[in-house]
Amino acid sequence: MSPNEWLAIGMIVAFFVFLLIGIPVGISIAATAFFFGYIGFGPMLFNLLPSRIFGVVTNYTFMAIPLFVFMGVMLEKSKLAEELIDVIGHLFGGISGGMGVAIILVGVLLGAATGIVGATIVTLGLLTLPTLLRRGYPKTLATGMICASGTLGQIIPPSLVLILLAEILGESVGTMFAAAMVPGLTLAAVYIVAILMIAKLYPDLMPPIPAEERAEMGRGQLIRKVITVVGPPVGLVFAVLGSIIGGIAAPTEAASMGALGALLIVACSGRLTFALLKEVAKATLVISAMVFFILISAQVFGLAFRGLGGEHLVARMFDWVPGGELGAMLFMLLLMFVLGFFLEWIEISYIALPLFLPFFVQMGVDMVWLGILVGLVLQTSFLTPPFGWSLFFLKGVAPKEVSTLDIYKGALPFIGLQFVAVALVFIFPSIATWLPKAIGW
């Protein structure tokens, strides 16, 4: 290997070392790239950097990120999610495992409405975990359902993961949103089927809500609650996604209408205050700044790695993998799964995926299918011990009797169920590609 290729390997190793000793992600990415790139080429390598950064900050699609974040944070901070859980819990509470089904469905709705994993898991953990434990649900099963439900927002559109994957893969956001709809709902269905099967085999593990408790909310009141509480967020999500997938509005335009719609929903519910608006604006700024800082840092990393010949290293690495195109895809997905034990999805997306992408482009792989497979695997990074963020979020709000080990054990079966969904999409690509083709994307 050439000296520059050794530098490319050193850059990857140094990046992981920085992460392990606690250096923030964006700084780790940029610092290693500047250091090794400068050693390899001097300042001349980075003459292209200003135009790359300018391309990020002026990217019209990326404008949708803070707007979708605002939409999600507004619905989360206004506490509308609490009522949503109560209503759906009463709808399904009469059957064994009904509370588990309700939690998954709430995860689907909150994921589509907010897309914020931490907010969904904290809300579900605070409101449902004590109730589940009081009703006799095992600690591992209860925590696993909550963690798995909270991560659904990473594959169900509108999702920041899908927006960034669309940019990396060179596909439109609308295409990725359409492609993710069926796989995301398939994953939710896999969760629900598994919960109902467990409830059927072991009904004592997941008892229904007592009839007396369900009777406290009469049928008429429940119907009204479904219309007034569940209806507006669902309508907002359908309007935003429908306008993007149907080609009526660009993602940024639809995101702006979603942000305005969330504001109107909260205002109509009587919860909109200046303090709430200030809190939402601050949270939106912090989250968006973090995402854009990593995006800009990733440009430095990509420029240095390619300049040092890293792409040729990756191409030669794939020559060692048996099985051709499918073997290479399985190798990449497995590697991303392993990286998910230690890294967040955004680092994996902007560091690992671009390294492998030229090989798959050359092989003629369907980028939409590849993107959905990557999105499903990235979702596991939120559940895999020891650094899965879903596990940390839930531990922060769980009762004292729930240990970290309980949460880890609870997550493992749902990681297995995620692999079932990945396998289905891998074996039947039309699960991901059918809807985009049907609507002409």
Salt bridges, closest charged atoms under 4 A:
GLU5 OE1 - ARG316 NH2 3.23
GLU83 OE1 - LYS225 NZ 3.36
GLU83 OE2 - ARG271 NH2 2.33
ASP86 OD1 - HIS90 ND1 3.53
GLU213 OE2 - ARG135 NH2 2.64
GLU279 OE2 - LYS77 NZ 3.52
GLU311 OE2 - ARG306 NE 2.56
ASP406 OD2 - LYS139 NZ 3.57
